[in-house]
């Protein structure tokens, strides 16, 4: 039975896959991964964006939306689209302002009982050690321009040279922590100025650092291979490229707006400003975006190392006792040149993931040796009061979604609605009753990010799992949260 | 107030309305400032003459706000007074203004929200016969 939302007709393909047939300039159909129960939360604006993305020149297969879909700029959040390198376009709207916003999960050898007596102190120390909040700066000595160049062109390798981490961290980061196409000379002076003192800072909004415990294991074999066990303490970090990336996106929304006119590209939304992938403007954006991606991986690398140091100091442990290591680092907002199956042939495409996570299958050549048998760890954070998930990429993802999955819960409530709903409540106390300690700059941030404002991430992950896009491996529960 | 906020799923939609294009600009600055900083009392410590040009009014307003956002994020300078010296709508939209800034390295201005950028999302001026209306979405 087809379903119509705000005049947009969705045809059910499988239990959790719905299709929008091409119309009004769409070059491919739209495909939305969502359960029938979650459809009531869809207001139509995000579906219109799925249709707009389908109008991009060179788009192949489908304009895709993951179950955490919501209204974004140009692309919906939770949107995935691949365009042919030969005749397709690249769009900053398909990446977003926070370029390479992403998450990483670090494992420890500790059990919850090992840290429980010092958890409160640990959270305080982490909060003091890692700059959070609006315009946060100063975690490490202010960079010189030459250092910023190295960060943007070599990524995580720069952090390792400075003593922030180990070779394993690089192995366990998407793209091994560096997009080689990065070119600092493509980055504007304004972006350099905006990013130079923000490395090693968490920022504000939905960014966080959480200490979590592994609550449930769904796939024993993969969990063992990943090094996960029930009761284990882990650390999850969510942040991105800070002002460096915001400015690069802003610069290129304008520049590619001009390119859109130059190449006579007809677009339904100005925020989809784009240029041919192989044009001078497209390449300039790609090199600049890659610079911001490298900044973001380095940012998360430094924050993780600062966190590790606080664990060692607060818990009076040796590294051999802590056994701290990165499981994986995934990007949520990025465009990459990858090879995928299009019309029965392997083609080079530019995959835009905007609020979507790469989910590569076992055996993929871009994965490190340690994940060749299991598939890529796919990290899906939820809200600070409930849970997050570790999953694994599958072959179905390679075939259906360009190796992509959802990235989180997706907002249910606006910021103003959240502030109204939080009035008169003691959110810190409510979380404490659940055994979760939170340290944040302001009460408004806690209200805007409180558990009820997001969808239940379990239902989002279930759609992906039931569709065969990912395999659930483990569920994590927060113990302590720091936020900006 | 010549501005208000419209409910938005994840970010902040700032709506300003006034009798002319040029009057809308200080309204947007006031609205943007109320999102960016807690403080309401400022000192003017620095004046700068700034020019903007754009093909449309929406683009002009967005470019202006993104630049003010940049000054706050990188230099700690918050626009506290904005005097339009020249404003033209033809042949392109152009603006020259004397912008007075407070400096949070000298005064303790409390930042409230980190605004990544002011976006073009659904930005289109509308005229209701009395006022010009424009909604700009601030990406948080």
Interface residues (C-beta under 8 A of the other chain):
Chain A: X70 X71 X72 X73 X74 X77 X97 X98 X133 X134 X135 X190 X193 X194 X203 X204 X205 X243 X246 X247 X249 X250 X253 X254 X269 X270 X271 X411 X414 X415 X416 X417 X444 X484
Chain B: X5 X7 X8 X9 X10 X11 X12 X63 X66 X70 X72 X73 X74 X111 X112 X113 X114 X116 X117 X119 X120 X121 X123 X137 X139 X140
